[in-house]
Amino acid sequence: MSFDVVISGGRVLDGTGAPPYRADVAIAGDRVAAVGRLDGATAGSVIDATGRFVAPGFVDCHAHGDAVVFDPGVQLAALRQGVTTFVLGQDGLSFAPGSAATVAYASRYFAAVNGEPGSAFGPGPLSVAELLGAYDRAVALNTAYLLPHGTIRYDVMGPSAEPASPGDLAAMLRHVERGLSEGAAGLSSGLEYLPGGYASAEELAALCAPLGGLPYVTHMRAYGERAGVGMAEVVDIAGRSGAAVHVSHLHGPADVLLPLVDEALGKGVDLTFDTYPYLRGNTILAMIVLPPSVPGAEPARALEMIGSDALDDWWPTLATTWPRLTVSHAPGLEWAEGLTIVAAAGRAGVEPAEFCRRLLTETNLEAGVVSARPDEGPPGEESVRRVLRHPSQTGGSDAIYVGGHPHPRGFGAFARFLGRHVRELGDWTWEQAATHLSSHPARRFGLTDRGLLRRGFAADVVVFDPAVVGDLATYQEPRRLAEGVDDVLVSGVRVLAGGELTGATPGRALRP
């Protein structure tokens, strides 16, 4: 027997939920050719996995790598955690499909999240096929793409807050149908962002009609203590459309969240969700601090209101918010990155509200922040543990790589799942981890040849040391790479060897 690659001597976590077992994994071309005792087999390359686990590559169900995945530093950060696939197009906002004006809007509004598209895609117009074509074999890991509802709505209706007319719905539906035909893996919405937040459940359900088993993926309208509001809408949309649904970065008290999840499942909703193992979030400053009266989808009008006295009565209501916000991205004010709003305001010699206003205006609304949640602390961590143990959970980092001081989750979430929540706390077994992080998300997004180490499946493989794997990134040093994952293959090609990039770019743009 002769193969291209043999990974020998490791214990296999095949993704089925079976306990680890001693086996070799053989790869021919881009496929798994055999799993078992392969004594006497020869190969062009042999990876000694003695003392390590061999698992299917992990699928990050919620990553904001839309523009920055081309950066080798971002690829290294993901691969060092065993992540071989990013699901992009999250929160209803990305670069396709749309006209040049739509691409420009999505780029500007979400610059602190997705990054600038730069030369990778051009100024638009941009189709899903063109976007996926730009990813294919251009990066070291795979990419899947969700149709972003907010981008589609802007392309049809601009920044309008009005309900969609029948004609608007028909135009949006054409975008959805074409995007799915070109390889999109579902439809996403961001109902705390604009213009997606203007949509009704009726509009969203209508756009779910063509999904055909692929998921409606939603950043809900409310989380935390108010998650019941968001989840009620999710159930409504599922009931109207029959769509499978996937809730993004579900967070809040477990006593609130888990009954909502189980209630939806009890009603027959095909529901999954992703979570990340941290108690702080990371998003655009404008989403957190601006009231609904400010039209964030119209930057010029929003900046005019921020610069006037129109919000003088609003800013004082945020007194308890300022200490919870740390500047992650502030182009032109980089000295503030890594400081809380309170500390940065003190350094600038102004009140926090005034510094926030300056941050918004001088960055043209591009500023990003890491935000501590009110439930941070031991009760919050216990909620995280309980939520991730739910069988409907999948792994998602919500990674944002933009800015000088991003959230550490992009550099550590998956390693933290393994090191802290498996090895240290026992929230999952190793075989459960492979299910939550590999096979379960692959099924959810229609990636039917990924997520398992089985003959004929795509050879996305991670080799990691269970005694070492863990996160090193912290809120103070958010860009520290994880440890314990030294060898990774994507489509049968070694992209990480000895913990370093090989320079190979076999990542595929995955189409369900």
C-alpha positions in Angstrom: 0.0 0.0 0.0 1.4 3.4 -1.0 -0.1 6.8 -0.1 0.8 10.4 -0.3 0.8 10.9 3.5 0.5 8.6 6.5 -0.1 10.0 9.9 1.1 7.2 12.2 1.0 6.2 15.8 -1.7 8.6 17.0 -5.1 8.1 18.6 -7.9 8.9 16.3 -10.9 11.1 17.2 -13.0 10.4 14.1 -15.8 12.9 14.7 -18.5 10.3 15.1 -18.5 10.5 18.9 -16.6 7.3 19.3 -13.8 7.2 21.9 -10.3 7.7 20.7 -8.6 4.6 19.2 -5.2 3.8 18.0 -5.0 4.0 14.2 -3.0 5.3 11.3 -4.6 7.7 8.8 -3.6 7.5 5.2 -4.2 10.2 2.6 -4.2 10.0 -1.2 -4.6 13.3 -3.0 -7.1 15.4 -1.2 -9.0 12.5 0.4 -8.7 10.2 3.4 -7.7 6.8 1.9 -7.7 4.6 4.9 -8.0 4.7 8.7 -6.7 1.7 10.7 -3.5 -0.3 11.4 -1.4 0.3 8.3 1.7 -1.6 9.1 3.9 -1.8 6.1 2.3 1.1 4.2 4.6 3.5 2.4 4.1 7.2 1.8 5.8 10.2 0.4 5.5 11.8 3.8 5.0 10.4 7.2 3.9 12.4 10.3 4.6 10.7 13.6 1.6 11.4 15.8 2.7 9.2 18.8 1.3 10.7 22.0 -1.1 12.9 20.0 -4.7 13.0 18.9 -5.6 13.0 15.2 -8.9 14.6 14.5 -10.9 16.1 11.6 -10.2 19.8 11.1 -12.3 22.2 13.1 -15.0 24.4 11.6 -15.2 27.9 13.0 -19.0 28.5 12.7 -18.6 32.3 13.2 -15.5 34.0 12.0 -15.0 37.6 10.7 -12.2 36.8 8.3 -13.9 38.0 5.2 -11.1 40.4 4.2 -8.3 39.4 6.5 -8.2 35.7 5.8 -5.7 36.5 3.1 -3.2 37.6 5.9 -0.8 34.8 6.7 -0.9 35.9 10.3 -4.6 35.3 10.5 -4.2 31.9 8.8 -1.5 31.0 11.4 -3.7 32.1 14.3 -6.5 29.8 13.1 -4.4 26.8 12.2 -2.5 26.9 15.5 -5.9 26.1 17.0 -6.8 23.3 14.5 -9.3 25.4 12.6 -9.3 24.4 8.9 -12.6 26.1 7.8 -14.0 29.6 8.4 -17.7 30.2 7.9 -17.8 33.8 6.7 -20.6 36.3 5.7 -21.7 36.6 9.3 -24.1 39.0 11.1 -25.8 40.0 7.8 -22.9 42.1 6.5 -20.2 41.3 4.1 -19.0 42.2 0.6 -21.3 40.2 -1.7 -23.6 40.2 -3.5 -23.9 43.9 -4.3 -23.1 46.9 -6.4 -20.1 49.1 -5.9 -22.1 51.3 -3.6 -23.2 48.3 -1.5 -19.7 47.0 -1.3 -18.5 50.4 -0.2 -21.2 50.6 2.5 -20.6 47.1 3.9 -16.8 47.8 3.9 -17.2 51.1 5.7 -19.9 50.1 8.2 -18.2 46.8 9.2 -14.5 47.9 8.7 -13.7 47.3 12.4 -15.1 43.7 12.1 -14.5 42.3 8.6 -11.6 44.5 7.6 -11.1 46.4 4.3 -11.6 44.3 1.1 -8.6 46.0 -0.5 -7.4 44.4 -3.8 -8.7 41.0 -3.1 -12.2 41.7 -4.4 -12.0 45.2 -6.0 -14.5 47.9 -5.6 -17.5 46.0 -6.9 -20.0 45.1 -8.1 -19.3 41.7 -6.6 -21.1 38.4 -6.9 -21.0 35.4 -4.5 -19.3 33.4 -7.3 -16.6 36.1 -7.6 -16.0 36.3 -3.9 -15.7 32.5 -3.5 -13.4 32.5 -6.5 -11.1 34.9 -4.8 -10.8 32.6 -1.8 -10.4 29.3 -3.6 -6.8 28.0 -3.4 -5.6 31.5 -2.3 -5.4 30.8 1.4 -4.3 28.0 3.7 -7.7 27.2 5.1 -11.2 26.6 3.7 -13.9 29.2 3.5 -17.7 28.9 3.4 -19.9 31.9 2.9 -23.3 32.9 4.2 -25.5 35.3 2.2 -25.6 38.5 4.3 -29.1 39.8 4.6 -28.1 43.4 5.5 -25.9 43.6 2.4 -28.7 42.3 0.2 -31.3 44.7 1.8 -28.9 47.7 1.3 -28.4 46.7 -2.3 -32.1 46.7 -2.9 -33.4 49.4 -0.5 -30.4 51.4 0.4 -30.4 52.7 4.1 -34.2 52.8 4.2 -35.9 51.9 7.5 -39.2 51.3 5.7 -40.8 47.8 5.5 -39.9 45.9 2.3 -42.5 46.2 -0.4 -43.5 43.2 -2.5 -41.1 44.5 -5.2 -38.3 44.8 -2.7 -38.8 41.3 -1.4 -38.8 39.9 -4.9 -35.5 41.6 -5.7 -34.0 40.4 -2.5 -35.2 36.9 -3.1 -33.5 36.9 -6.5 -30.2 37.8 -4.8 -30.7 34.9 -2.4 -31.6 32.4 -5.1 -28.6 33.4 -7.2 -26.2 33.4 -4.2 -27.3 29.9 -3.3 -26.8 28.7 -6.9 -23.3 30.1 -6.8 -22.4 28.3 -3.6 -23.5 30.1 -0.5 -24.0 27.9 2.6 -27.0 29.7 4.1 -28.4 33.1 4.9 -27.2 35.3 7.8 -28.8 38.3 9.6 -27.6 40.9 12.0 -30.6 42.3 13.8 -28.6 44.7 16.1 -26.9 46.1 13.0 -28.1 48.3 10.1 -29.9 48.0 7.8 -30.7 44.4 8.8 -32.3 45.6 12.1 -35.0 47.3 10.1 -36.3 43.9 8.8 -39.4 42.2 10.1 -39.8 38.5 10.8 -42.0 38.3 7.8 -39.3 39.7 5.5 -36.7 37.3 6.9 -38.9 34.3 6.6 -39.7 35.1 3.0 -35.9 35.1 2.2 -35.4 31.8 4.0 -37.8 30.0 1.6 -35.1 28.9 -0.9 -32.6 27.6 1.7 -33.6 24.0 1.2 -32.1 22.7 4.4 -29.2 25.1 4.7 -29.4 27.3 7.8 -30.8 30.7 8.5 -28.0 32.1 10.8 -28.8 35.0 13.0 -27.3 37.5 15.3 -30.5 37.9 17.2 -32.3 41.1 18.1 -31.5 40.6 21.8 -29.3 38.5 24.0 -28.5 38.1 27.7 -31.4 38.6 30.0 -33.5 39.7 27.0 -32.7 36.6 24.9 -36.3 35.6 25.0 -37.1 38.5 22.7 -34.5 37.3 20.1 -35.4 33.6 20.4 -39.1 34.3 20.0 -38.4 35.9 16.6 -36.1 33.0 15.7 -38.9 30.5 16.4 -41.4 32.7 14.5 -39.1 32.8 11.4 -38.6 29.1 11.6 -42.3 28.5 11.9 -43.1 30.7 8.9 -40.4 29.4 6.6 -39.7 25.8 7.8 -36.0 26.7 7.7 -33.3 25.2 9.9 -31.9 28.0 12.2 -28.6 28.6 13.8 -28.1 31.3 16.5 -24.8 33.1 16.5 -22.7 33.6 19.6 -25.5 32.7 22.0 -24.6 34.4 25.3 -26.2 35.2 28.6 -27.3 33.5 31.8 -27.7 29.7 31.2 -30.9 29.8 33.3 -32.4 32.1 30.6 -30.8 30.6 27.5 -31.1 26.9 27.9 -34.9 26.7 28.5 -35.4 28.9 25.4 -33.3 26.5 23.3 -35.1 23.4 24.7 -38.5 25.1 24.2 -37.6 25.8 20.5 -36.4 22.2 20.0 -39.6 20.9 21.7 -41.6 22.8 19.1 -39.8 21.0 16.3 -37.4 23.8 15.3 -34.2 22.5 13.8 -32.0 24.7 16.0 -28.3 24.8 16.6 -26.1 27.6 18.0 -22.5 28.5 18.4 -20.8 29.9 21.5 -17.2 31.1 22.4 -15.6 30.5 25.8 -15.2 34.1 26.9 -17.3 36.6 28.8 -16.5 39.7 26.7 -17.6 40.6 23.3 -16.1 42.7 20.4 -18.0 44.8 18.0 -18.3 48.3 16.5 -18.5 51.1 19.0 -21.5 52.6 17.3 -23.7 49.6 17.8 -23.2 49.8 21.6 -23.4 53.5 22.3 -25.7 55.1 19.7 -29.5 55.2 20.3 -32.0 54.0 17.7 -32.7 57.6 16.7 -29.3 57.8 15.1 -29.5 56.4 11.5 -26.3 54.4 11.5 -26.9 53.2 8.0 -26.5 56.8 6.8 -23.0 57.7 8.1 -23.2 61.4 7.1 -26.4 62.0 9.0 -25.2 59.9 11.9 -22.0 61.9 12.2 -23.9 65.2 12.0 -26.1 64.1 14.9 -23.1 62.9 17.0 -21.3 66.2 16.4 -24.3 68.3 17.4 -26.2 68.7 20.7 -28.8 66.2 19.6 -27.5 63.5 21.9 -26.8 65.7 24.9 -29.5 63.9 27.0 -28.4 60.5 25.8 -24.7 60.4 26.8 -25.3 60.6 30.5 -27.4 57.4 30.3 -24.1 55.5 29.4 -22.2 56.3 32.6 -22.1 52.6 33.7 -21.1 51.5 30.1 -17.9 53.4 29.8 -15.8 51.3 32.2 -16.8 48.1 30.3 -15.5 49.3 27.0 -11.9 48.8 25.8 -10.8 50.4 22.5 -9.8 47.6 20.1 -9.6 49.6 16.8 -9.2 53.3 16.4 -7.6 54.4 13.1 -5.9 57.8 13.7 -6.1 57.4 17.5 -4.1 54.2 17.8 -2.7 55.4 21.1 -6.1 54.6 22.7 -6.1 51.0 21.6 -6.0 48.7 24.6 -7.3 51.4 27.0 -10.7 51.6 28.4 -12.9 54.5 27.3 -12.5 55.9 30.9 -8.7 55.6 30.8 -8.4 57.0 27.3 -10.6 59.9 28.2 -8.5 60.6 31.2 -5.3 60.6 29.1 -7.0 63.0 26.6 -8.2 65.2 29.5 -11.9 65.0 28.7 -15.0 63.2 30.0 -15.7 59.7 28.7 -18.8 60.8 26.7 -16.7 63.5 25.0 -14.0 61.0 24.2 -16.5 58.6 22.8 -17.9 61.3 20.6 -14.4 62.1 19.4 -13.7 58.4 18.8 -16.8 58.0 16.6 -16.2 61.2 14.6 -12.5 61.0 14.1 -12.7 57.4 12.9 -15.7 58.0 10.8 -17.7 55.5 12.9 -15.0 52.8 12.3 -14.0 52.4 15.9 -14.2 49.0 17.5 -14.3 48.0 21.2 -14.0 44.9 23.4 -17.0 45.0 25.8 -17.2 43.3 29.2 -20.7 42.0 29.9 -22.5 42.7 33.2 -22.5 39.0 34.0 -18.7 38.7 33.8 -17.3 36.7 36.7 -17.8 33.3 38.2 -21.5 33.1 37.5 -20.9 34.1 33.9 -18.3 31.4 33.4 -20.6 28.7 34.9 -23.2 29.8 32.4 -20.7 29.5 29.5 -19.9 26.0 30.7 -23.5 24.9 30.9 -24.4 26.4 27.5 -21.5 24.8 25.7 -22.4 21.4 27.1 -25.7 21.5 25.3 -25.8 19.0 22.4 -27.0 21.7 20.0 -23.8 23.7 20.6 -21.1 24.2 18.0 -17.8 26.0 18.2 -17.5 29.6 17.0 -14.9 32.1 17.8 -16.6 35.3 16.5 -13.0 36.2 15.7 -12.2 39.8 14.8 -8.6 40.3 13.7 -8.9 44.1 12.9 -7.2 46.7 15.2 -4.2 46.9 17.4 -5.9 45.3 20.4 -8.6 42.8 19.3 -10.4 40.3 21.5 -8.2 37.3 22.1 -10.9 34.9 20.9 -9.6 34.9 17.3 -6.2 33.6 18.6 -7.4 31.3 21.3 -11.1 30.2 21.3 -10.7 26.7 19.9 -7.5 26.0 21.9 -9.4 27.2 25.0 -12.2 24.8 24.2 -9.7 21.9 24.2 -7.3 23.0 27.0 -9.6 24.5 29.5 -13.0 23.0 28.8 -11.9 19.4 28.0 -8.6 18.8 29.7 -9.0 21.0 32.8 -12.7 21.3 33.5 -14.1 18.1 31.8 -17.0 19.9 30.2 -16.6 17.7 27.2 -14.8 14.5 26.6 -12.3 14.5 23.8 -14.7 12.7 21.5 -17.4 15.1 22.3 -15.1 18.0 21.4 -14.5 16.5 18.0 -18.3 16.3 17.5 -19.0 19.9 18.6 -16.1 21.4 16.7 -16.0 19.2 13.5 -18.7 16.9 12.5 -21.7 18.8 13.9 -20.9 22.1 12.3 -19.9 20.4 9.0 -23.4 18.9 8.9 -25.1 22.1 9.8 -23.6 24.0 6.8 -24.0 21.2 4.3 -20.3 20.3 4.1 -21.1 16.6 3.8 -17.5 15.5 2.9 -15.9 17.2 5.9 -16.0 16.8 9.6 -15.2 13.1 9.8 -12.0 11.0 9.5 -13.5 8.4 7.2 -12.4 6.9 3.9 -13.4 9.1 1.0 -13.8 12.3 3.1 -11.8 15.4 2.5 -8.4 15.2 4.2 -8.7 18.2 6.6 -6.8 16.8 9.6 -5.4 18.3 12.8 -2.8 16.6 15.0 -2.6 17.9 18.5 -1.1 17.2 21.9 -3.8 16.8 24.5 -1.4 17.5 27.3 -0.2 20.8 25.9 -3.0 22.3 23.7 -4.3 25.6 25.1 -4.8 29.3 24.6 -2.1 31.9 25.5 -3.9 35.0 24.2 -5.3 37.3 26.9 -7.1 40.6 27.0 -3.8 42.2 27.8 -1.9 40.3 25.1 -4.6 39.3 22.6 -2.4 38.2 19.7 -0.4 35.4 21.4 -0.7 32.2 19.3 -2.1 29.0 20.8 0.1 26.0 21.6 -0.2 22.3 21.2 -1.3 22.1 17.5 1.8 21.6 15.4 0.6 19.7 12.3 -2.4 20.5 10.1 -3.4 19.3 6.7 -6.1 20.9 4.5 -7.3 18.9 1.5 -4.4 16.5 2.0 -1.7 19.2 1.9 0.3 20.0 5.0 -0.3 23.7 5.8 1.2 23.7 9.3 4.4 21.8 10.1 6.1 22.1 13.5 3.7 24.9 14.3 4.7 27.1 11.3 3.0 27.8 8.0 4.4 25.8 5.1 3.3 28.4 2.5 0.9 26.1 0.8 -2.6 27.5 0.0 -4.8 24.5 -0.7 -7.9 26.0 1.1 -11.1 25.6 -0.9 -14.1 27.8 -1.2 -16.6 25.2 0.0 -19.9 24.9 -1.6 -22.6 22.8 0.0 
